[in-house]
Amino acid sequence: MTECPICGRSSLGPSKFCRYHDAAHTELQEVFGQWQKAMGDISWNDYLESLLEADGTGVWVIEVIDYIKLEGNS
């Protein structure tokens, strides 16, 4: 069994993340398409930065964004 690289909880099946961080990661990816439609040609990096600056962004989402930036996957 593998551990989530963010929190150390057990990972979900093929995902490298635990169920909480996996859900946050999936949501990030799904909502990005909606942001692109609403805001035009927003980049992935600009999207992530906007979420970091927004009030109400959840802790798990912030942790996933920090992980993405740390790993250079942005």
PDB file of N, CA, C, O and CB in Angstrom:
ATOM      1  N   MET A   1       0.848  -1.174   0.000  1.00  0.00           N
ATOM      2  CA  MET A   1       0.000   0.000   0.000  1.00  0.00           C
ATOM      3  C   MET A   1       0.901   1.248   0.000  1.00  0.00           C
ATOM      4  O   MET A   1       1.885   1.322   0.736  1.00  0.00           O
ATOM      5  CB  MET A   1      -0.969  -0.008   1.234  1.00  0.00           C
ATOM      6  N   THR A   2       0.545   2.204  -0.829  1.00  0.00           N
ATOM      7  CA  THR A   2       1.338   3.427  -0.911  1.00  0.00           C
ATOM      8  C   THR A   2       0.692   4.522  -0.071  1.00  0.00           C
ATOM      9  O   THR A   2      -0.481   4.447   0.297  1.00  0.00           O
ATOM     10  CB  THR A   2       1.485   3.887  -2.379  1.00  0.00           C
ATOM     11  N   GLU A   3       1.485   5.527   0.215  1.00  0.00           N
ATOM     12  CA  GLU A   3       1.004   6.647   1.025  1.00  0.00           C
ATOM     13  C   GLU A   3       0.883   7.909   0.184  1.00  0.00           C
ATOM     14  O   GLU A   3       1.653   8.127  -0.751  1.00  0.00           O
ATOM     15  CB  GLU A   3       1.939   6.894   2.214  1.00  0.00           C
ATOM     16  N   CYS A   4      -0.081   8.722   0.529  1.00  0.00           N
ATOM     17  CA  CYS A   4      -0.266  10.030  -0.101  1.00  0.00           C
ATOM     18  C   CYS A   4       0.999  10.856   0.140  1.00  0.00           C
ATOM     19  O   CYS A   4       1.452  10.961   1.279  1.00  0.00           O
ATOM     20  CB  CYS A   4      -1.541  10.763   0.463  1.00  0.00           C
ATOM     21  N   PRO A   5       1.575  11.443  -0.910  1.00  0.00           N
ATOM     22  CA  PRO A   5       2.792  12.238  -0.732  1.00  0.00           C
ATOM     23  C   PRO A   5       2.564  13.550   0.029  1.00  0.00           C
ATOM     24  O   PRO A   5       3.521  14.216   0.424  1.00  0.00           O
ATOM     25  CB  PRO A   5       3.392  12.543  -2.079  1.00  0.00           C
ATOM     26  N   ILE A   6       1.308  13.911   0.229  1.00  0.00           N
ATOM     27  CA  ILE A   6       0.997  15.162   0.922  1.00  0.00           C
ATOM     28  C   ILE A   6       0.820  14.938   2.419  1.00  0.00           C
ATOM     29  O   ILE A   6       1.361  15.685   3.235  1.00  0.00           O
ATOM     30  CB  ILE A   6      -0.266  15.792   0.337  1.00  0.00           C
ATOM     31  N   CYS A   7       0.051  13.896   2.775  1.00  0.00           N
ATOM     32  CA  CYS A   7      -0.306  13.731   4.191  1.00  0.00           C
ATOM     33  C   CYS A   7       0.092  12.386   4.796  1.00  0.00           C
ATOM     34  O   CYS A   7       0.059  12.225   6.016  1.00  0.00           O
ATOM     35  CB  CYS A   7      -1.776  13.911   4.351  1.00  0.00           C
ATOM     36  N   GLY A   8       0.468  11.422   3.959  1.00  0.00           N
ATOM     37  CA  GLY A   8       0.877  10.124   4.475  1.00  0.00           C
ATOM     38  C   GLY A   8      -0.252   9.127   4.690  1.00  0.00           C
ATOM     39  O   GLY A   8       0.003   7.990   5.087  1.00  0.00           O
ATOM     40  N   ARG A   9      -1.505   9.530   4.434  1.00  0.00           N
ATOM     41  CA  ARG A   9      -2.611   8.575   4.522  1.00  0.00           C
ATOM     42  C   ARG A   9      -2.475   7.557   3.395  1.00  0.00           C
ATOM     43  O   ARG A   9      -1.727   7.771   2.441  1.00  0.00           O
ATOM     44  CB  ARG A   9      -3.993   9.303   4.450  1.00  0.00           C
ATOM     45  N   SER A  10      -3.195   6.461   3.511  1.00  0.00           N
ATOM     46  CA  SER A  10      -3.184   5.440   2.461  1.00  0.00           C
ATOM     47  C   SER A  10      -3.714   6.029   1.161  1.00  0.00           C
ATOM     48  O   SER A  10      -4.689   6.780   1.152  1.00  0.00           O
ATOM     49  CB  SER A  10      -4.025   4.208   2.879  1.00  0.00           C
ATOM     50  N   SER A  11      -3.052   5.673   0.062  1.00  0.00           N
ATOM     51  CA  SER A  11      -3.467   6.150  -1.263  1.00  0.00           C
ATOM     52  C   SER A  11      -4.645   5.347  -1.772  1.00  0.00           C
ATOM     53  O   SER A  11      -4.904   4.232  -1.319  1.00  0.00           O
ATOM     54  CB  SER A  11      -2.304   6.068  -2.262  1.00  0.00           C
ATOM     55  N   LEU A  12      -5.349   5.931  -2.717  1.00  0.00           N
ATOM     56  CA  LEU A  12      -6.502   5.304  -3.343  1.00  0.00           C
ATOM     57  C   LEU A  12      -6.086   4.564  -4.601  1.00  0.00           C
ATOM     58  O   LEU A  12      -5.596   5.194  -5.538  1.00  0.00           O
ATOM     59  CB  LEU A  12      -7.573   6.344  -3.669  1.00  0.00           C
ATOM     60  N   GLY A  13      -6.259   3.281  -4.656  1.00  0.00           N
ATOM     61  CA  GLY A  13      -6.009   2.508  -5.868  1.00  0.00           C
ATOM     62  C   GLY A  13      -4.890   3.044  -6.730  1.00  0.00           C
ATOM     63  O   GLY A  13      -3.745   3.115  -6.284  1.00  0.00           O
ATOM     64  N   PRO A  14      -5.204   3.428  -7.972  1.00  0.00           N
ATOM     65  CA  PRO A  14      -4.166   3.905  -8.885  1.00  0.00           C
ATOM     66  C   PRO A  14      -3.688   5.334  -8.585  1.00  0.00           C
ATOM     67  O   PRO A  14      -2.659   5.762  -9.107  1.00  0.00           O
ATOM     68  CB  PRO A  14      -4.678   3.840 -10.296  1.00  0.00           C
ATOM     69  N   SER A  15      -4.422   6.062  -7.759  1.00  0.00           N
ATOM     70  CA  SER A  15      -4.034   7.436  -7.434  1.00  0.00           C
ATOM     71  C   SER A  15      -2.881   7.431  -6.439  1.00  0.00           C
ATOM     72  O   SER A  15      -2.770   6.534  -5.603  1.00  0.00           O
ATOM     73  CB  SER A  15      -5.235   8.226  -6.862  1.00  0.00           C
ATOM     74  N   LYS A  16      -2.026   8.445  -6.541  1.00  0.00           N
ATOM     75  CA  LYS A  16      -0.949   8.576  -5.559  1.00  0.00           C
ATOM     76  C   LYS A  16      -1.425   9.318  -4.321  1.00  0.00           C
ATOM     77  O   LYS A  16      -0.705   9.390  -3.325  1.00  0.00           O
ATOM     78  CB  LYS A  16       0.250   9.298  -6.173  1.00  0.00           C
ATOM     79  N   PHE A  17      -2.640   9.875  -4.375  1.00  0.00           N
ATOM     80  CA  PHE A  17      -3.188  10.654  -3.274  1.00  0.00           C
ATOM     81  C   PHE A  17      -4.186   9.859  -2.432  1.00  0.00           C
ATOM     82  O   PHE A  17      -4.761   8.876  -2.898  1.00  0.00           O
ATOM     83  CB  PHE A  17      -3.850  11.898  -3.810  1.00  0.00           C
ATOM     84  N   CYS A  18      -4.382  10.301  -1.182  1.00  0.00           N
ATOM     85  CA  CYS A  18      -5.435   9.752  -0.330  1.00  0.00           C
ATOM     86  C   CYS A  18      -6.784  10.194  -0.900  1.00  0.00           C
ATOM     87  O   CYS A  18      -6.836  10.972  -1.853  1.00  0.00           O
ATOM     88  CB  CYS A  18      -5.266  10.221   1.164  1.00  0.00           C
ATOM     89  N   ARG A  19      -7.853   9.704  -0.322  1.00  0.00           N
ATOM     90  CA  ARG A  19      -9.173  10.039  -0.879  1.00  0.00           C
ATOM     91  C   ARG A  19      -9.469  11.539  -0.820  1.00  0.00           C
ATOM     92  O   ARG A  19     -10.149  12.063  -1.702  1.00  0.00           O
ATOM     93  CB  ARG A  19     -10.261   9.276  -0.131  1.00  0.00           C
ATOM     94  N   TYR A  20      -8.979  12.225   0.187  1.00  0.00           N
ATOM     95  CA  TYR A  20      -9.244  13.657   0.325  1.00  0.00           C
ATOM     96  C   TYR A  20      -8.460  14.478  -0.708  1.00  0.00           C
ATOM     97  O   TYR A  20      -9.022  15.348  -1.373  1.00  0.00           O
ATOM     98  CB  TYR A  20      -8.890  14.122   1.743  1.00  0.00           C
ATOM     99  N   HIS A  21      -7.192  14.199  -0.832  1.00  0.00           N
ATOM    100  CA  HIS A  21      -6.377  14.935  -1.791  1.00  0.00           C
ATOM    101  C   HIS A  21      -6.683  14.510  -3.225  1.00  0.00           C
ATOM    102  O   HIS A  21      -6.546  15.313  -4.147  1.00  0.00           O
ATOM    103  CB  HIS A  21      -4.896  14.731  -1.490  1.00  0.00           C
ATOM    104  N   ASP A  22      -7.094  13.262  -3.423  1.00  0.00           N
ATOM    105  CA  ASP A  22      -7.505  12.814  -4.752  1.00  0.00           C
ATOM    106  C   ASP A  22      -8.764  13.559  -5.201  1.00  0.00           C
ATOM    107  O   ASP A  22      -8.863  13.994  -6.349  1.00  0.00           O
ATOM    108  CB  ASP A  22      -7.752  11.289  -4.757  1.00  0.00           C
ATOM    109  N   ALA A  23      -9.721  13.701  -4.285  1.00  0.00           N
ATOM    110  CA  ALA A  23     -10.953  14.440  -4.615  1.00  0.00           C
ATOM    111  C   ALA A  23     -10.632  15.895  -4.935  1.00  0.00           C
ATOM    112  O   ALA A  23     -11.195  16.464  -5.870  1.00  0.00           O
ATOM    113  CB  ALA A  23     -11.968  14.366  -3.447  1.00  0.00           C
ATOM    114  N   ALA A  24      -9.732  16.497  -4.168  1.00  0.00           N
ATOM    115  CA  ALA A  24      -9.339  17.891  -4.427  1.00  0.00           C
ATOM    116  C   ALA A  24      -8.629  18.015  -5.768  1.00  0.00           C
ATOM    117  O   ALA A  24      -8.875  18.967  -6.509  1.00  0.00           O
ATOM    118  CB  ALA A  24      -8.429  18.416  -3.300  1.00  0.00           C
ATOM    119  N   HIS A  25      -7.757  17.071  -6.089  1.00  0.00           N
ATOM    120  CA  HIS A  25      -7.028  17.081  -7.367  1.00  0.00           C
ATOM    121  C   HIS A  25      -7.989  16.922  -8.542  1.00  0.00           C
ATOM    122  O   HIS A  25      -7.884  17.633  -9.542  1.00  0.00           O
ATOM    123  CB  HIS A  25      -5.969  15.957  -7.397  1.00  0.00           C
ATOM    124  N   THR A  26      -8.918  15.991  -8.414  1.00  0.00           N
ATOM    125  CA  THR A  26      -9.913  15.766  -9.475  1.00  0.00           C
ATOM    126  C   THR A  26     -10.749  17.014  -9.684  1.00  0.00           C
ATOM    127  O   THR A  26     -11.004  17.413 -10.820  1.00  0.00           O
ATOM    128  CB  THR A  26     -10.825  14.567  -9.131  1.00  0.00           C
ATOM    129  N   GLU A  27     -11.177  17.634  -8.590  1.00  0.00           N
ATOM    130  CA  GLU A  27     -11.981  18.856  -8.675  1.00  0.00           C
ATOM    131  C   GLU A  27     -11.193  19.989  -9.339  1.00  0.00           C
ATOM    132  O   GLU A  27     -11.740  20.732 -10.154  1.00  0.00           O
ATOM    133  CB  GLU A  27     -12.448  19.288  -7.273  1.00  0.00           C
ATOM    134  N   LEU A  28      -9.931  20.119  -8.996  1.00  0.00           N
ATOM    135  CA  LEU A  28      -9.082  21.143  -9.634  1.00  0.00           C
ATOM    136  C   LEU A  28      -9.080  20.980 -11.144  1.00  0.00           C
ATOM    137  O   LEU A  28      -9.248  21.949 -11.884  1.00  0.00           O
ATOM    138  CB  LEU A  28      -7.638  21.065  -9.097  1.00  0.00           C
ATOM    139  N   GLN A  29      -8.890  19.753 -11.593  1.00  0.00           N
ATOM    140  CA  GLN A  29      -8.823  19.490 -13.025  1.00  0.00           C
ATOM    141  C   GLN A  29     -10.166  19.733 -13.708  1.00  0.00           C
ATOM    142  O   GLN A  29     -10.213  20.307 -14.796  1.00  0.00           O
ATOM    143  CB  GLN A  29      -8.366  18.062 -13.274  1.00  0.00           C
ATOM    144  N   GLU A  30     -11.254  19.302 -13.079  1.00  0.00           N
ATOM    145  CA  GLU A  30     -12.573  19.459 -13.687  1.00  0.00           C
ATOM    146  C   GLU A  30     -13.004  20.924 -13.762  1.00  0.00           C
ATOM    147  O   GLU A  30     -13.566  21.360 -14.767  1.00  0.00           O
ATOM    148  CB  GLU A  30     -13.602  18.662 -12.904  1.00  0.00           C
ATOM    149  N   VAL A  31     -12.741  21.670 -12.710  1.00  0.00           N
ATOM    150  CA  VAL A  31     -13.173  23.070 -12.654  1.00  0.00           C
ATOM    151  C   VAL A  31     -12.327  23.960 -13.569  1.00  0.00           C
ATOM    152  O   VAL A  31     -12.792  25.010 -14.012  1.00  0.00           O
ATOM    153  CB  VAL A  31     -13.100  23.586 -11.213  1.00  0.00           C
ATOM    154  N   PHE A  32     -11.094  23.546 -13.850  1.00  0.00           N
ATOM    155  CA  PHE A  32     -10.239  24.329 -14.735  1.00  0.00           C
ATOM    156  C   PHE A  32     -10.909  24.566 -16.086  1.00  0.00           C
ATOM    157  O   PHE A  32     -10.847  25.676 -16.613  1.00  0.00           O
ATOM    158  CB  PHE A  32      -8.897  23.626 -14.932  1.00  0.00           C
ATOM    159  N   GLY A  33     -11.539  23.558 -16.646  1.00  0.00           N
ATOM    160  CA  GLY A  33     -12.250  23.712 -17.920  1.00  0.00           C
ATOM    161  C   GLY A  33     -13.357  24.750 -17.836  1.00  0.00           C
ATOM    162  O   GLY A  33     -13.576  25.509 -18.780  1.00  0.00           O
ATOM    163  N   GLN A  34     -14.051  24.783 -16.710  1.00  0.00           N
ATOM    164  CA  GLN A  34     -15.111  25.774 -16.515  1.00  0.00           C
ATOM    165  C   GLN A  34     -14.527  27.185 -16.428  1.00  0.00           C
ATOM    166  O   GLN A  34     -15.096  28.136 -16.964  1.00  0.00           O
ATOM    167  CB  GLN A  34     -15.919  25.455 -15.244  1.00  0.00           C
ATOM    168  N   TRP A  35     -13.401  27.307 -15.754  1.00  0.00           N
ATOM    169  CA  TRP A  35     -12.739  28.616 -15.660  1.00  0.00           C
ATOM    170  C   TRP A  35     -12.281  29.085 -17.029  1.00  0.00           C
ATOM    171  O   TRP A  35     -12.394  30.268 -17.349  1.00  0.00           O
ATOM    172  CB  TRP A  35     -11.539  28.553 -14.698  1.00  0.00           C
ATOM    173  N   GLN A  36     -11.767  28.172 -17.841  1.00  0.00           N
ATOM    174  CA  GLN A  36     -11.317  28.547 -19.188  1.00  0.00           C
ATOM    175  C   GLN A  36     -12.484  29.057 -20.017  1.00  0.00           C
ATOM    176  O   GLN A  36     -12.337  30.034 -20.752  1.00  0.00           O
ATOM    177  CB  GLN A  36     -10.651  27.349 -19.895  1.00  0.00           C
ATOM    178  N   LYS A  37     -13.632  28.420 -19.912  1.00  0.00           N
ATOM    179  CA  LYS A  37     -14.801  28.869 -20.658  1.00  0.00           C
ATOM    180  C   LYS A  37     -15.272  30.235 -20.181  1.00  0.00           C
ATOM    181  O   LYS A  37     -15.664  31.080 -20.986  1.00  0.00           O
ATOM    182  CB  LYS A  37     -15.929  27.857 -20.534  1.00  0.00           C
ATOM    183  N   ALA A  38     -15.232  30.447 -18.877  1.00  0.00           N
ATOM    184  CA  ALA A  38     -15.729  31.693 -18.294  1.00  0.00           C
ATOM    185  C   ALA A  38     -14.751  32.856 -18.457  1.00  0.00           C
ATOM    186  O   ALA A  38     -15.166  34.001 -18.636  1.00  0.00           O
ATOM    187  CB  ALA A  38     -16.026  31.487 -16.828  1.00  0.00           C
ATOM    188  N   MET A  39     -13.453  32.560 -18.395  1.00  0.00           N
ATOM    189  CA  MET A  39     -12.458  33.629 -18.366  1.00  0.00           C
ATOM    190  C   MET A  39     -11.605  33.700 -19.620  1.00  0.00           C
ATOM    191  O   MET A  39     -10.644  34.467 -19.673  1.00  0.00           O
ATOM    192  CB  MET A  39     -11.571  33.456 -17.180  1.00  0.00           C
ATOM    193  N   GLY A  40     -11.936  32.930 -20.606  1.00  0.00           N
ATOM    194  CA  GLY A  40     -11.139  32.954 -21.825  1.00  0.00           C
ATOM    195  C   GLY A  40      -9.941  32.042 -21.715  1.00  0.00           C
ATOM    196  O   GLY A  40     -10.062  30.884 -21.316  1.00  0.00           O
ATOM    197  N   ASP A  41      -8.808  32.557 -22.064  1.00  0.00           N
ATOM    198  CA  ASP A  41      -7.607  31.731 -22.170  1.00  0.00           C
ATOM    199  C   ASP A  41      -6.754  31.811 -20.901  1.00  0.00           C
ATOM    200  O   ASP A  41      -5.592  32.214 -20.967  1.00  0.00           O
ATOM    201  CB  ASP A  41      -6.781  32.158 -23.382  1.00  0.00           C
ATOM    202  N   ILE A  42      -7.313  31.435 -19.754  1.00  0.00           N
ATOM    203  CA  ILE A  42      -6.548  31.446 -18.504  1.00  0.00           C
ATOM    204  C   ILE A  42      -5.622  30.227 -18.486  1.00  0.00           C
ATOM    205  O   ILE A  42      -6.023  29.122 -18.851  1.00  0.00           O
ATOM    206  CB  ILE A  42      -7.502  31.444 -17.255  1.00  0.00           C
ATOM    207  N   SER A  43      -4.394  30.444 -18.061  1.00  0.00           N
ATOM    208  CA  SER A  43      -3.437  29.337 -18.012  1.00  0.00           C
ATOM    209  C   SER A  43      -3.641  28.529 -16.731  1.00  0.00           C
ATOM    210  O   SER A  43      -4.260  28.999 -15.777  1.00  0.00           O
ATOM    211  CB  SER A  43      -1.980  29.866 -18.093  1.00  0.00           C
ATOM    212  N   TRP A  44      -3.117  27.318 -16.728  1.00  0.00           N
ATOM    213  CA  TRP A  44      -3.178  26.445 -15.557  1.00  0.00           C
ATOM    214  C   TRP A  44      -2.527  27.147 -14.359  1.00  0.00           C
ATOM    215  O   TRP A  44      -3.082  27.136 -13.260  1.00  0.00           O
ATOM    216  CB  TRP A  44      -2.476  25.083 -15.845  1.00  0.00           C
ATOM    217  N   ASN A  45      -1.356  27.756 -14.567  1.00  0.00           N
ATOM    218  CA  ASN A  45      -0.659  28.436 -13.473  1.00  0.00           C
ATOM    219  C   ASN A  45      -1.459  29.617 -12.935  1.00  0.00           C
ATOM    220  O   ASN A  45      -1.535  29.810 -11.722  1.00  0.00           O
ATOM    221  CB  ASN A  45       0.709  28.913 -13.940  1.00  0.00           C
ATOM    222  N   ASP A  46      -2.051  30.401 -13.817  1.00  0.00           N
ATOM    223  CA  ASP A  46      -2.866  31.534 -13.376  1.00  0.00           C
ATOM    224  C   ASP A  46      -4.095  31.058 -12.606  1.00  0.00           C
ATOM    225  O   ASP A  46      -4.499  31.674 -11.619  1.00  0.00           O
ATOM    226  CB  ASP A  46      -3.295  32.384 -14.580  1.00  0.00           C
ATOM    227  N   TYR A  47      -4.669  29.980 -13.058  1.00  0.00           N
ATOM    228  CA  TYR A  47      -5.818  29.363 -12.382  1.00  0.00           C
ATOM    229  C   TYR A  47      -5.435  28.952 -10.965  1.00  0.00           C
ATOM    230  O   TYR A  47      -6.143  29.269 -10.009  1.00  0.00           O
ATOM    231  CB  TYR A  47      -6.332  28.136 -13.177  1.00  0.00           C
ATOM    232  N   LEU A  48      -4.317  28.248 -10.831  1.00  0.00           N
ATOM    233  CA  LEU A  48      -3.874  27.804  -9.511  1.00  0.00           C
ATOM    234  C   LEU A  48      -3.580  28.993  -8.599  1.00  0.00           C
ATOM    235  O   LEU A  48      -3.958  28.982  -7.428  1.00  0.00           O
ATOM    236  CB  LEU A  48      -2.631  26.917  -9.636  1.00  0.00           C
ATOM    237  N   GLU A  49      -2.914  30.013  -9.124  1.00  0.00           N
ATOM    238  CA  GLU A  49      -2.609  31.200  -8.326  1.00  0.00           C
ATOM    239  C   GLU A  49      -3.891  31.918  -7.897  1.00  0.00           C
ATOM    240  O   GLU A  49      -3.981  32.413  -6.774  1.00  0.00           O
ATOM    241  CB  GLU A  49      -1.706  32.159  -9.118  1.00  0.00           C
ATOM    242  N   SER A  50      -4.875  31.972  -8.788  1.00  0.00           N
ATOM    243  CA  SER A  50      -6.151  32.607  -8.443  1.00  0.00           C
ATOM    244  C   SER A  50      -6.831  31.879  -7.292  1.00  0.00           C
ATOM    245  O   SER A  50      -7.407  32.506  -6.402  1.00  0.00           O
ATOM    246  CB  SER A  50      -7.079  32.641  -9.662  1.00  0.00           C
ATOM    247  N   LEU A  51      -6.759  30.555  -7.316  1.00  0.00           N
ATOM    248  CA  LEU A  51      -7.365  29.779  -6.240  1.00  0.00           C
ATOM    249  C   LEU A  51      -6.631  29.982  -4.917  1.00  0.00           C
ATOM    250  O   LEU A  51      -7.256  30.031  -3.858  1.00  0.00           O
ATOM    251  CB  LEU A  51      -7.380  28.301  -6.604  1.00  0.00           C
ATOM    252  N   LEU A  52      -5.311  30.098  -4.978  1.00  0.00           N
ATOM    253  CA  LEU A  52      -4.545  30.331  -3.755  1.00  0.00           C
ATOM    254  C   LEU A  52      -4.892  31.677  -3.129  1.00  0.00           C
ATOM    255  O   LEU A  52      -4.861  31.821  -1.906  1.00  0.00           O
ATOM    256  CB  LEU A  52      -3.048  30.263  -4.047  1.00  0.00           C
ATOM    257  N   GLU A  53      -5.218  32.646  -3.948  1.00  0.00           N
ATOM    258  CA  GLU A  53      -5.541  33.989  -3.460  1.00  0.00           C
ATOM    259  C   GLU A  53      -7.005  34.141  -3.054  1.00  0.00           C
ATOM    260  O   GLU A  53      -7.357  35.086  -2.347  1.00  0.00           O
ATOM    261  CB  GLU A  53      -5.206  35.010  -4.520  1.00  0.00           C
ATOM    262  N   ALA A  54      -7.857  33.223  -3.494  1.00  0.00           N
ATOM    263  CA  ALA A  54      -9.291  33.336  -3.250  1.00  0.00           C
ATOM    264  C   ALA A  54      -9.654  32.959  -1.812  1.00  0.00           C
ATOM    265  O   ALA A  54      -9.125  31.999  -1.250  1.00  0.00           O
ATOM    266  CB  ALA A  54     -10.057  32.453  -4.229  1.00  0.00           C
ATOM    267  N   ASP A  55     -10.564  33.734  -1.238  1.00  0.00           N
ATOM    268  CA  ASP A  55     -11.110  33.369   0.066  1.00  0.00           C
ATOM    269  C   ASP A  55     -11.964  32.121  -0.112  1.00  0.00           C
ATOM    270  O   ASP A  55     -12.671  31.988  -1.110  1.00  0.00           O
ATOM    271  CB  ASP A  55     -11.946  34.542   0.687  1.00  0.00           C
ATOM    272  N   GLY A  56     -11.903  31.237   0.818  1.00  0.00           N
ATOM    273  CA  GLY A  56     -12.758  30.060   0.786  1.00  0.00           C
ATOM    274  C   GLY A  56     -12.175  28.848   0.090  1.00  0.00           C
ATOM    275  O   GLY A  56     -12.826  27.804   0.030  1.00  0.00           O
ATOM    276  N   THR A  57     -10.965  28.957  -0.439  1.00  0.00           N
ATOM    277  CA  THR A  57     -10.332  27.784  -1.041  1.00  0.00           C
ATOM    278  C   THR A  57      -9.984  26.825   0.093  1.00  0.00           C
ATOM    279  O   THR A  57      -9.346  27.210   1.073  1.00  0.00           O
ATOM    280  CB  THR A  57      -9.048  28.177  -1.881  1.00  0.00           C
ATOM    281  N   GLY A  58     -10.409  25.580  -0.051  1.00  0.00           N
ATOM    282  CA  GLY A  58     -10.235  24.593   0.998  1.00  0.00           C
ATOM    283  C   GLY A  58      -8.786  24.185   1.234  1.00  0.00           C
ATOM    284  O   GLY A  58      -7.927  24.317   0.362  1.00  0.00           O
ATOM    285  N   VAL A  59      -8.550  23.689   2.432  1.00  0.00           N
ATOM    286  CA  VAL A  59      -7.206  23.291   2.838  1.00  0.00           C
ATOM    287  C   VAL A  59      -6.656  22.198   1.925  1.00  0.00           C
ATOM    288  O   VAL A  59      -5.498  22.264   1.515  1.00  0.00           O
ATOM    289  CB  VAL A  59      -7.209  22.812   4.291  1.00  0.00           C
ATOM    290  N   TRP A  60      -7.471  21.195   1.603  1.00  0.00           N
ATOM    291  CA  TRP A  60      -6.976  20.092   0.772  1.00  0.00           C
ATOM    292  C   TRP A  60      -6.621  20.585  -0.629  1.00  0.00           C
ATOM    293  O   TRP A  60      -5.641  20.126  -1.217  1.00  0.00           O
ATOM    294  CB  TRP A  60      -8.025  18.969   0.686  1.00  0.00           C
ATOM    295  N   VAL A  61      -7.404  21.507  -1.161  1.00  0.00           N
ATOM    296  CA  VAL A  61      -7.102  22.075  -2.477  1.00  0.00           C
ATOM    297  C   VAL A  61      -5.785  22.854  -2.409  1.00  0.00           C
ATOM    298  O   VAL A  61      -4.939  22.727  -3.295  1.00  0.00           O
ATOM    299  CB  VAL A  61      -8.263  22.998  -2.963  1.00  0.00           C
ATOM    300  N   ILE A  62      -5.618  23.640  -1.381  1.00  0.00           N
ATOM    301  CA  ILE A  62      -4.376  24.407  -1.218  1.00  0.00           C
ATOM    302  C   ILE A  62      -3.180  23.469  -1.123  1.00  0.00           C
ATOM    303  O   ILE A  62      -2.141  23.716  -1.736  1.00  0.00           O
ATOM    304  CB  ILE A  62      -4.450  25.305   0.038  1.00  0.00           C
ATOM    305  N   GLU A  63      -3.326  22.396  -0.355  1.00  0.00           N
ATOM    306  CA  GLU A  63      -2.228  21.433  -0.221  1.00  0.00           C
ATOM    307  C   GLU A  63      -1.895  20.768  -1.549  1.00  0.00           C
ATOM    308  O   GLU A  63      -0.724  20.535  -1.845  1.00  0.00           O
ATOM    309  CB  GLU A  63      -2.583  20.370   0.813  1.00  0.00           C
ATOM    310  N   VAL A  64      -2.910  20.459  -2.352  1.00  0.00           N
ATOM    311  CA  VAL A  64      -2.664  19.859  -3.669  1.00  0.00           C
ATOM    312  C   VAL A  64      -1.969  20.873  -4.586  1.00  0.00           C
ATOM    313  O   VAL A  64      -1.031  20.514  -5.297  1.00  0.00           O
ATOM    314  CB  VAL A  64      -3.998  19.372  -4.310  1.00  0.00           C
ATOM    315  N   ILE A  65      -2.411  22.111  -4.576  1.00  0.00           N
ATOM    316  CA  ILE A  65      -1.767  23.145  -5.399  1.00  0.00           C
ATOM    317  C   ILE A  65      -0.306  23.310  -4.991  1.00  0.00           C
ATOM    318  O   ILE A  65       0.579  23.381  -5.844  1.00  0.00           O
ATOM    319  CB  ILE A  65      -2.517  24.496  -5.268  1.00  0.00           C
ATOM    320  N   ASP A  66      -0.059  23.371  -3.689  1.00  0.00           N
ATOM    321  CA  ASP A  66       1.331  23.479  -3.213  1.00  0.00           C
ATOM    322  C   ASP A  66       2.157  22.287  -3.680  1.00  0.00           C
ATOM    323  O   ASP A  66       3.312  22.452  -4.073  1.00  0.00           O
ATOM    324  CB  ASP A  66       1.372  23.577  -1.673  1.00  0.00           C
ATOM    325  N   TYR A  67       1.587  21.103  -3.642  1.00  0.00           N
ATOM    326  CA  TYR A  67       2.287  19.892  -4.100  1.00  0.00           C
ATOM    327  C   TYR A  67       2.576  19.974  -5.597  1.00  0.00           C
ATOM    328  O   TYR A  67       3.685  19.667  -6.035  1.00  0.00           O
ATOM    329  CB  TYR A  67       1.451  18.627  -3.787  1.00  0.00           C
ATOM    330  N   ILE A  68       1.589  20.384  -6.376  1.00  0.00           N
ATOM    331  CA  ILE A  68       1.756  20.514  -7.829  1.00  0.00           C
ATOM    332  C   ILE A  68       2.887  21.496  -8.125  1.00  0.00           C
ATOM    333  O   ILE A  68       3.750  21.220  -8.958  1.00  0.00           O
ATOM    334  CB  ILE A  68       0.430  20.985  -8.505  1.00  0.00           C
ATOM    335  N   LYS A  69       2.881  22.635  -7.445  1.00  0.00           N
ATOM    336  CA  LYS A  69       3.931  23.638  -7.682  1.00  0.00           C
ATOM    337  C   LYS A  69       5.300  23.118  -7.246  1.00  0.00           C
ATOM    338  O   LYS A  69       6.295  23.350  -7.933  1.00  0.00           O
ATOM    339  CB  LYS A  69       3.604  24.945  -6.934  1.00  0.00           C
ATOM    340  N   LEU A  70       5.360  22.425  -6.125  1.00  0.00           N
ATOM    341  CA  LEU A  70       6.616  21.877  -5.629  1.00  0.00           C
ATOM    342  C   LEU A  70       7.189  20.831  -6.586  1.00  0.00           C
ATOM    343  O   LEU A  70       8.397  20.776  -6.815  1.00  0.00           O
ATOM    344  CB  LEU A  70       6.411  21.265  -4.246  1.00  0.00           C
ATOM    345  N   GLU A  71       6.316  20.018  -7.130  1.00  0.00           N
ATOM    346  CA  GLU A  71       6.747  18.953  -8.056  1.00  0.00           C
ATOM    347  C   GLU A  71       6.994  19.471  -9.461  1.00  0.00           C
ATOM    348  O   GLU A  71       7.497  18.736 -10.312  1.00  0.00           O
ATOM    349  CB  GLU A  71       5.707  17.848  -8.106  1.00  0.00           C
ATOM    350  N   GLY A  72       6.648  20.725  -9.718  1.00  0.00           N
ATOM    351  CA  GLY A  72       6.856  21.291 -11.054  1.00  0.00           C
ATOM    352  C   GLY A  72       5.860  20.805 -12.073  1.00  0.00           C
ATOM    353  O   GLY A  72       6.130  20.813 -13.274  1.00  0.00           O
ATOM    354  N   ASN A  73       4.682  20.372 -11.587  1.00  0.00           N
ATOM    355  CA  ASN A  73       3.635  19.854 -12.477  1.00  0.00           C
ATOM    356  C   ASN A  73       2.610  20.912 -12.831  1.00  0.00           C
ATOM    357  O   ASN A  73       1.501  20.591 -13.258  1.00  0.00           O
ATOM    358  CB  ASN A  73       2.940  18.671 -11.836  1.00  0.00           C
ATOM    359  N   SER A  74       2.975  22.166 -12.654  1.00  0.00           N
ATOM    360  CA  SER A  74       1.985  23.214 -12.910  1.00  0.00           C
ATOM    361  C   SER A  74       2.006  23.656 -14.354  1.00  0.00           C
ATOM    362  O   SER A  74       1.235  24.534 -14.742  1.00  0.00           O
ATOM    363  CB  SER A  74       2.228  24.406 -12.007  1.00  0.00           C
TER     364      SER A  74
END
